[in-house]
Amino acid sequence: MVVERGKIAEFAVATESDNPAYRGADAITPATFLTTAARWAPPGVRVDVGFERKRLLHGEQEYTFHAGPLKAGDVITAQERIVDRYSKPGKRGGEMQFATVVTEYRATDGTLVAEARATFIERAPR
């Protein structure tokens, strides 16, 4: 994924941010900008947690940056992996399923620049 200046500015507008750091030739990315990387992933490369989409919820989301914020012009690759699976009783009955996915973002030289940790939840069937 190429971190594009225009996409950074669009994300800032969508999140109603007027921070000048997100605009111009030296734009940096807002902390949650990496969420957009999943939208540009080619079909079949995202990890499948196996949950039924109509019962899927996005739980927690956390980002860790190892080299400061990404900036316009950076080129990164992403690799996802499931790091945890568990279940809990649902408050309305049944079992809720949880899956935690970590996505590593690396620079072209292989350096780990950021990580995203997301928890996905499948609600219990009614």
C-alpha positions in Angstrom: 0.0 0.0 0.0 1.3 3.4 -0.9 0.4 6.0 1.7 -1.1 8.7 -0.5 -1.3 12.4 0.5 -4.8 12.7 -1.0 -6.1 9.7 0.9 -4.7 11.2 4.2 -6.5 14.4 3.5 -9.7 12.6 2.7 -9.5 10.6 5.9 -9.0 13.8 7.9 -12.1 15.3 6.2 -14.1 12.2 7.0 -13.1 12.3 10.6 -13.7 16.1 10.8 -10.1 16.9 11.6 -8.7 20.3 10.7 -5.2 19.4 11.9 -2.8 20.9 9.3 -0.3 18.0 9.8 -2.7 15.8 7.8 -2.4 18.0 4.7 0.3 19.0 2.3 3.4 17.4 0.8 4.7 16.4 4.3 1.4 15.0 5.6 1.4 12.4 8.3 -1.3 9.9 8.9 -3.9 10.2 11.7 -3.5 7.3 14.2 -6.5 5.3 12.9 -5.6 5.8 9.2 -4.3 2.2 8.9 -7.9 1.0 9.1 -8.2 2.0 5.5 -5.5 -0.4 4.4 -8.0 -3.3 4.7 -10.2 -1.6 2.1 -7.5 -1.8 -0.5 -6.4 -5.4 0.2 -6.7 -7.7 -2.8 -9.4 -10.3 -2.6 -8.4 -13.4 -0.6 -5.4 -11.9 1.3 -7.3 -10.9 4.5 -7.5 -13.5 7.3 -10.9 -15.2 7.6 -12.0 -15.6 11.3 -14.9 -17.8 10.1 -17.7 -15.7 11.7 -21.1 -15.2 10.1 -21.1 -11.7 8.8 -24.7 -10.8 9.8 -23.7 -11.6 13.5 -20.3 -9.9 13.3 -19.3 -7.0 15.6 -16.0 -5.1 15.7 -14.9 -5.0 19.3 -11.6 -3.4 20.4 -9.1 -1.8 18.1 -5.6 -0.8 19.1 -2.6 0.6 17.2 1.1 0.5 18.1 3.5 2.6 16.1 7.2 1.6 16.3 8.6 4.4 14.1 6.3 7.4 14.5 3.3 8.1 12.3 3.4 7.0 8.7 3.7 9.9 6.2 2.7 10.6 2.6 4.9 8.6 0.2 5.6 5.7 2.6 5.1 2.2 1.1 4.0 -0.5 3.5 2.9 -4.1 3.4 0.5 -5.7 5.8 0.2 -9.3 7.1 -2.6 -10.5 9.3 -2.7 -13.4 11.7 -5.2 -14.7 14.3 -3.6 -14.6 17.7 -6.4 -15.6 20.0 -9.9 -17.3 19.9 -12.3 -17.7 22.8 -15.9 -17.8 23.7 -18.1 -16.3 26.4 -21.7 -16.8 27.4 -24.0 -14.2 25.7 -26.2 -12.0 27.9 -29.2 -13.1 25.9 -28.2 -16.7 25.9 -25.9 -18.8 23.7 -22.2 -18.4 23.2 -20.4 -15.4 21.7 -17.3 -16.1 19.8 -14.2 -13.8 19.8 -11.2 -13.7 17.6 -8.2 -11.3 18.0 -6.3 -10.5 14.8 -3.0 -8.7 14.7 -1.9 -6.9 11.5 1.8 -6.1 11.1 2.7 -3.2 8.8 6.2 -3.2 7.4 8.3 -0.8 5.4 9.8 -2.0 2.1 13.0 -3.0 3.9 11.0 -5.3 6.3 11.2 -3.0 9.3 8.1 -3.3 11.5 6.6 0.2 11.5 3.1 -0.4 13.1 0.8 -3.0 14.4 -3.0 -3.1 14.7 -4.8 -5.4 17.1 -8.5 -5.9 16.5 -11.1 -8.1 18.3 -14.0 -9.4 16.3 -17.1 -10.8 18.0 -19.7 -13.1 16.6 -23.0 -12.6 18.5 -24.8 -15.8 19.7 -27.6 -16.9 17.3 -31.1 -16.1 18.5 
